[in-house]
């Protein structure tokens, strides 16, 4: 059974790939639920779904530790601790509402788990051509959602201008784009520090995404001579050492 489960997580069969895509769909669905539930009033139904998600996450984490050849190393990985933080926040949500924003941290591991990234790169030409743009957009979106959750949790009780999740999202986007309309302003020292983080880190991520959109497309193929891993999609020779390259491509229109 252990080997069968390991094959699902790391195998190359069609069943294994479908299983990993299912995990990806689950990740996306939970993130959507976390965002939507942040806009709603706390109800028994929301808390019930929280517990169900927490149970699935615990089963998934337990299986990954069980099948791992290095469970101690896996236990120390950043994504593992992210899962633990999310599980704790889900189980304690009915008792400590301030932990609700921690649920969105699961978005940090989206597209980076269970070899899903490699599967998408190998099987979907569109993803392979636009991998950097997609990952940059995902990272920017994750940052926006996390900052929005922080703004909402930290300001809703002291700032009448932030009364719901949409108000927090509105402020985050205006701060990120440096528009700064001024109709929503964070109060106290912690709010100002959070504004600085949104502007400094957010602008950097935004510029990174713009850069990946407008610069020439590259592919990741490691040169056997010098180790250069980024090449033009139609490259014949490595631009560093001149070694002949063999890059799989469907051609460009």
C-alpha positions as CSV (number, residue, x, y, z in Angstrom):
1,X,0.0,0.0,0.0
2,X,2.8,2.4,0.8
3,X,4.4,1.9,-2.6
4,X,1.0,2.3,-4.3
5,X,0.4,5.6,-2.6
6,X,4.0,6.7,-3.4
7,X,3.3,6.0,-7.1
8,X,0.2,8.2,-6.9
9,X,2.2,11.1,-5.6
10,X,5.4,10.7,-7.7
11,X,4.6,8.2,-10.5
12,X,4.4,9.0,-14.2
13,X,1.3,6.9,-15.0
14,X,-2.0,8.6,-16.2
15,X,-3.7,7.6,-12.9
16,X,-0.9,9.4,-10.9
17,X,-1.1,12.5,-13.0
18,X,-4.9,12.6,-12.7
19,X,-4.5,12.2,-8.9
20,X,-2.0,15.1,-8.7
21,X,-4.3,17.3,-10.9
22,X,-7.1,16.4,-8.4
23,X,-4.9,17.7,-5.6
24,X,-4.3,20.9,-7.6
25,X,-8.0,21.4,-8.1
26,X,-8.5,20.8,-4.3
27,X,-5.9,23.4,-3.5
28,X,-7.6,25.9,-5.9
29,X,-11.0,25.1,-4.5
30,X,-9.9,25.6,-0.9
31,X,-8.3,29.0,-1.7
32,X,-11.5,30.2,-3.4
33,X,-13.5,29.0,-0.4
34,X,-11.0,30.8,2.0
35,X,-11.4,34.1,0.0
36,X,-15.2,33.8,-0.3
37,X,-15.7,32.8,3.3
38,X,-13.7,35.8,4.5
39,X,-16.4,38.0,3.0
40,X,-19.2,36.2,4.8
41,X,-20.4,36.1,8.3
42,X,-19.2,33.2,10.4
43,X,-21.8,30.4,10.4
44,X,-22.0,26.8,11.4
45,X,-21.8,25.8,7.8
46,X,-18.5,27.7,7.2
47,X,-17.0,26.1,10.4
48,X,-18.1,22.7,9.2
49,X,-16.4,23.1,5.9
50,X,-13.3,24.3,7.7
51,X,-13.1,21.1,9.7
52,X,-13.7,18.9,6.6
53,X,-10.9,20.7,4.8
54,X,-8.6,20.4,7.9
55,X,-9.3,16.6,7.9
56,X,-8.3,16.3,4.3
57,X,-5.2,18.3,4.8
58,X,-4.2,16.2,7.8
59,X,-4.7,13.0,5.8
60,X,-2.7,14.4,2.9
61,X,0.1,15.5,5.2
62,X,0.2,12.2,7.0
63,X,0.4,10.2,3.8
64,X,3.2,12.4,2.4
65,X,5.2,11.9,5.7
66,X,4.5,8.2,5.6
67,X,5.7,7.6,2.0
68,X,8.6,9.9,2.2
69,X,12.1,8.4,2.2
70,X,13.3,11.3,4.4
71,X,10.3,12.2,6.7
72,X,12.4,14.3,9.0
73,X,13.6,16.5,6.1
74,X,10.0,16.7,4.8
75,X,8.7,17.8,8.2
76,X,11.1,20.7,8.2
77,X,10.1,22.0,4.8
78,X,8.4,25.4,4.5
79,X,5.4,24.0,2.7
80,X,4.9,21.4,5.5
81,X,4.8,24.1,8.1
82,X,2.4,26.1,6.0
83,X,0.0,23.2,5.9
84,X,0.3,22.8,9.7
85,X,-0.4,26.5,10.2
86,X,-3.5,26.3,8.0
87,X,-4.8,23.1,9.7
88,X,-4.4,24.8,13.1
89,X,-6.2,27.9,11.9
90,X,-9.0,25.9,10.5
91,X,-9.6,23.9,13.7
92,X,-9.3,26.9,16.0
93,X,-11.3,29.3,13.8
94,X,-14.6,28.9,15.9
95,X,-12.6,29.9,19.0
96,X,-10.1,32.5,17.7
97,X,-11.4,34.4,14.8
98,X,-8.2,36.4,14.4
99,X,-6.6,33.2,12.9
100,X,-8.9,33.2,9.9
101,X,-6.4,35.1,7.7
102,X,-3.8,32.3,8.1
103,X,-5.9,30.0,6.0
104,X,-5.0,31.9,2.8
105,X,-1.3,31.0,3.4
106,X,-2.1,27.6,1.7
107,X,-2.0,29.6,-1.5
108,X,1.8,29.9,-1.2
109,X,2.2,26.3,-2.2
110,X,-0.1,26.4,-5.2
111,X,1.6,24.9,-8.3
112,X,4.7,23.9,-6.3
113,X,3.6,20.6,-4.9
114,X,3.5,16.9,-6.0
115,X,5.3,17.6,-9.2
116,X,2.2,19.3,-10.7
117,X,4.4,22.0,-12.1
118,X,6.5,19.5,-14.1
119,X,3.3,17.8,-15.3
120,X,1.9,21.0,-16.5
121,X,5.1,21.9,-18.2
122,X,5.4,18.6,-20.0
123,X,1.8,18.2,-21.1
124,X,0.4,21.7,-21.8
125,X,2.3,23.7,-24.4
126,X,0.6,27.0,-23.4
127,X,1.9,26.6,-19.8
128,X,5.4,25.7,-21.0
129,X,5.6,28.8,-23.2
130,X,4.2,31.1,-20.5
131,X,5.4,29.4,-17.3
132,X,7.2,32.4,-15.9
133,X,4.3,34.8,-16.6
134,X,1.8,32.4,-15.0
135,X,4.0,31.8,-11.9
136,X,4.6,35.6,-11.5
137,X,0.9,36.3,-11.7
138,X,0.2,33.5,-9.1
139,X,2.8,34.9,-6.8
140,X,1.4,38.4,-7.2
141,X,-2.2,37.2,-6.6
142,X,-1.1,35.2,-3.5
143,X,0.6,38.4,-2.1
144,X,-2.5,40.5,-2.7
145,X,-4.8,38.0,-1.0
146,X,-2.5,37.6,2.0
147,X,-2.0,41.4,2.4
148,X,-5.8,41.9,2.0
149,X,-6.5,39.3,4.8
150,X,-4.0,41.1,7.1
151,X,-5.5,44.5,6.4
152,X,-9.0,43.1,7.1
153,X,-8.0,41.3,10.3
154,X,-5.8,44.1,11.7
155,X,-8.1,47.1,10.8
156,X,-11.7,45.9,11.0
157,X,-12.1,46.6,14.7
158,X,-10.3,50.0,14.8
159,X,-11.0,51.4,11.3
160,X,-14.5,52.3,10.2
161,X,-13.2,52.6,6.6
162,X,-12.4,48.8,6.5
163,X,-15.7,47.2,7.3
164,X,-15.5,44.2,5.0
165,X,-13.1,42.1,2.9
166,X,-13.8,44.2,-0.3
167,X,-12.7,47.4,1.5
168,X,-9.4,45.7,2.5
169,X,-8.9,44.4,-1.1
170,X,-9.6,47.9,-2.5
171,X,-7.0,49.5,-0.2
172,X,-4.4,46.7,-1.0
173,X,-4.8,47.2,-4.8
174,X,-4.7,51.0,-4.6
175,X,-1.6,50.8,-2.4
176,X,0.0,48.2,-4.6
177,X,-0.5,50.3,-7.7
178,X,0.6,53.5,-5.8
179,X,-2.7,55.1,-6.9
180,X,-3.6,56.1,-3.3
181,X,-7.0,57.6,-3.7
182,X,-7.0,58.4,0.1
183,X,-10.6,57.5,0.7
184,X,-9.4,54.4,2.7
185,X,-6.4,54.9,5.0
186,X,-4.9,52.5,7.5
187,X,-4.7,53.8,11.1
188,X,-2.0,53.5,13.8
189,X,1.6,52.5,13.5
190,X,1.0,48.8,12.5
191,X,-1.3,50.0,9.7
192,X,1.3,52.4,8.3
193,X,4.0,49.7,8.4
194,X,1.7,47.3,6.6
195,X,1.1,49.9,3.9
196,X,4.8,50.3,3.5
197,X,5.2,46.5,3.0
198,X,2.4,46.4,0.5
199,X,3.9,49.2,-1.6
200,X,7.5,48.0,-1.5
201,X,7.0,44.2,-1.9
202,X,3.9,44.5,-4.0
203,X,5.4,46.9,-6.5
204,X,8.5,44.6,-6.9
205,X,6.2,41.6,-7.6
206,X,4.2,43.7,-10.0
207,X,7.3,44.9,-11.9
208,X,8.5,41.3,-12.0
209,X,5.3,40.1,-13.7
210,X,5.5,43.0,-16.2
211,X,9.1,42.1,-17.0
212,X,8.2,38.5,-17.7
213,X,5.4,39.5,-19.9
214,X,7.4,41.9,-22.2
215,X,10.8,40.2,-22.4
216,X,11.5,37.5,-25.0
217,X,10.1,34.1,-24.1
218,X,12.6,31.6,-22.8
219,X,12.6,27.9,-22.2
220,X,14.3,25.9,-19.4
221,X,16.7,23.4,-20.9
222,X,20.0,22.8,-19.1
223,X,23.1,22.9,-21.4
224,X,25.3,19.9,-20.9
225,X,28.4,22.0,-21.5
226,X,28.1,25.1,-19.3
227,X,24.8,24.5,-17.4
228,X,23.0,27.5,-18.7
229,X,19.3,26.8,-18.1
230,X,17.5,29.6,-20.0
231,X,17.5,29.7,-23.8
232,X,15.5,31.2,-26.6
233,X,12.7,29.0,-27.7
234,X,14.3,28.5,-31.2
235,X,17.9,28.4,-30.0
236,X,20.2,26.0,-31.9
237,X,23.4,26.6,-30.0
238,X,24.0,27.7,-26.4
239,X,24.8,31.4,-26.3
240,X,27.4,30.9,-23.5
241,X,29.5,28.0,-24.7
242,X,28.2,27.4,-28.3
243,X,27.3,23.7,-27.7
244,X,24.7,22.3,-30.0
245,X,21.3,22.4,-28.2
246,X,18.3,20.0,-28.7
247,X,15.2,21.9,-27.6
248,X,11.9,20.2,-28.1
249,X,9.6,22.7,-29.7
250,X,6.5,22.8,-31.8
251,X,7.7,25.9,-33.7
252,X,6.5,29.5,-33.5
253,X,3.7,31.1,-35.5
